[in-house]
Amino acid sequence: MEPSAESRTVPPTAADERDGWWLAMRLGVGTAFHAAFRVRFSGLDSIPARGGALLAYNHVSVLDPIPVSLGAARRGRPVRFLALSELFESGAVGWGLRVTRQIPLRRGLGDWSAIEAVAGVLRAGALAGMSPEGTVGEGAELLPLQRGAARIALAAGTPVVPVGLWGTQARWPKAGLHWRSPMRPTVGVAFVAPIPAEGNARSRADSLALTERIEEGLGRAVERARRLAGTVAT
């Protein structure tokens, strides 16, 4: 297992410090999340200190974007997550998505205009986050990965960083929020080495090949996350 990278953080950049909403959400939501969970990180050095990259995480809870963003924040970097476009019109949730500049996405991700829009965010030097599984799973094994993450990374020419998550489902699994013990579960968040995006986004063979590499990286990341959360013997 990789040693913890908690001490190897990078201060926020000047641009990030001017993003008041990002800092406010980081402090408010981050404080609440740390109060509800014990969070253990590894591999934070896998997050690029600058430049665009796609953080691709497994999906076991609706809470998953929070620990991913908290890990990136330790490198001084905000993450813009993909969210279904209809959520942007949904009351307080929509307001939060808009002010923190998250990325609206139409269902399916087969629309090349949507793929290019997300790729443009990455080419501009930002981090984006998404789950290639596309929906919350039970967690026992990865759901079949969709090719959207690979297409976006190939279109942008930026790397994919697999992120393994484990433990958020102890409080909010696919079935919904509950308050069973443990009252403060441990969450493991494991970042592994970036995967270069090589090939043509419109090539089925290239997108399938990159999807397979993302799946392999995610498998390793999830195993490390399980160890961090204490659910696998070391």
RANOR-V212647 format. One record per residue. N is the residue number from 1. SS is DSSP state (H for helix, E for strand, C for the rest). PSI is psi as a letter, one per 40 degrees, with the letter a starting at -180 (999 if undefined). OMEGA is omega as a letter, one per 20 degrees, with the letter a starting at -180 (* if undefined). Layout:
N|SS|PSI|OMEGA, N|SS|PSI|OMEGA
This chain:
1|C|i|r, 2|C|i|r, 3|C|i|r, 4|C|i|r, 5|C|f|a, 6|C|d|a, 7|C|e|a, 8|C|g|a, 9|C|i|r, 10|C|h|r, 11|C|i|r, 12|C|i|r, 13|C|i|r, 14|H|d|r, 15|H|d|r, 16|H|d|a, 17|H|d|r, 18|H|e|r, 19|C|g|a, 20|H|d|a, 21|H|d|r, 22|H|d|r, 23|H|d|r, 24|H|d|r, 25|H|d|r, 26|H|d|a, 27|H|d|a, 28|H|d|a, 29|H|d|a, 30|H|d|r, 31|H|d|r, 32|H|d|a, 33|H|d|r, 34|H|d|r, 35|H|d|a, 36|H|d|a, 37|C|i|r, 38|E|h|a, 39|E|h|r, 40|E|h|a, 41|E|i|r, 42|E|i|r, 43|C|f|a, 44|H|d|r, 45|H|e|r, 46|H|e|r, 47|C|h|a, 48|C|h|r, 49|C|d|r, 50|C|i|r, 51|C|i|a, 52|C|i|r, 53|E|i|r, 54|E|h|r, 55|E|h|a, 56|E|h|a, 57|E|i|r, 58|C|i|a, 59|C|h|r, 60|C|e|a, 61|C|i|r, 62|C|e|a, 63|C|e|a, 64|H|d|r, 65|H|d|a, 66|H|d|r, 67|H|d|r, 68|H|d|a, 69|H|d|r, 70|H|d|r, 71|H|d|r, 72|H|d|r, 73|H|d|r, 74|C|e|r, 75|C|e|r, 76|C|f|a, 77|C|h|r, 78|C|i|r, 79|E|h|r, 80|E|h|a, 81|E|i|r, 82|E|h|r, 83|E|i|a, 84|E|h|a, 85|H|d|a, 86|H|d|r, 87|H|d|a, 88|H|e|r, 89|H|e|a, 90|C|g|r, 91|H|b|a, 92|H|d|r, 93|H|d|r, 94|H|d|r, 95|H|d|a, 96|H|d|r, 97|H|d|a, 98|H|d|a, 99|H|d|r, 100|C|e|r, 101|C|f|r, 102|C|i|a, 103|E|h|r, 104|E|i|a, 105|E|h|r, 106|C|i|a, 107|C|i|r, 108|C|d|a, 109|C|f|r, 110|C|e|a, 111|C|h|a, 112|H|d|r, 113|H|d|r, 114|H|d|r, 115|H|d|a, 116|H|d|r, 117|H|d|r, 118|H|d|r, 119|H|d|r, 120|H|d|r, 121|H|d|r, 122|H|d|r, 123|H|d|r, 124|C|e|r, 125|C|e|a, 126|C|i|r, 127|E|h|r, 128|E|i|a, 129|E|i|r, 130|E|i|r, 131|C|h|r, 132|C|e|r, 133|C|d|r, 134|C|e|a, 135|C|i|r, 136|C|h|r, 137|C|i|r, 138|C|d|r, 139|C|e|a, 140|C|d|r, 141|C|i|r, 142|C|i|r, 143|C|i|r, 144|C|h|a, 145|C|h|r, 146|C|i|a, 147|C|e|a, 148|H|d|a, 149|H|d|r, 150|H|d|a, 151|H|d|r, 152|H|d|a, 153|H|d|r, 154|H|d|r, 155|H|d|a, 156|H|d|a, 157|C|f|a, 158|C|i|a, 159|E|i|r, 160|E|h|r, 161|E|h|r, 162|E|h|a, 163|E|h|r, 164|E|h|r, 165|E|i|r, 166|E|h|r, 167|C|d|r, 168|H|d|a, 169|H|e|r, 170|H|e|r, 171|C|d|a, 172|E|g|r, 173|E|a|r, 174|C|d|a, 175|C|e|r, 176|E|i|a, 177|E|h|r, 178|C|i|a, 179|C|f|r, 180|C|i|r, 181|C|i|j, 182|C|i|a, 183|C|d|r, 184|C|g|a, 185|C|i|r, 186|E|h|r, 187|E|h|r, 188|E|h|r, 189|E|h|a, 190|E|h|r, 191|E|h|r, 192|C|i|a, 193|C|h|r, 194|C|i|r, 195|E|h|r, 196|C|i|r, 197|C|h|a, 198|C|h|r, 199|C|a|a, 200|C|h|a, 201|C|d|a, 202|C|e|r, 203|C|h|r, 204|H|d|a, 205|H|d|a, 206|H|d|a, 207|H|d|r, 208|H|d|a, 209|H|d|r, 210|H|d|r, 211|H|d|r, 212|H|d|r, 213|H|d|r, 214|H|d|r, 215|H|d|r, 216|H|d|r, 217|H|d|r, 218|H|d|r, 219|H|d|r, 220|H|d|a, 221|H|d|r, 222|H|d|r, 223|H|d|r, 224|H|d|r, 225|H|d|r, 226|H|d|r, 227|H|d|r, 228|H|d|a, 229|H|e|r, 230|C|e|a, 231|C|e|r, 232|C|h|a, 233|C|h|r, 234|C|999|*
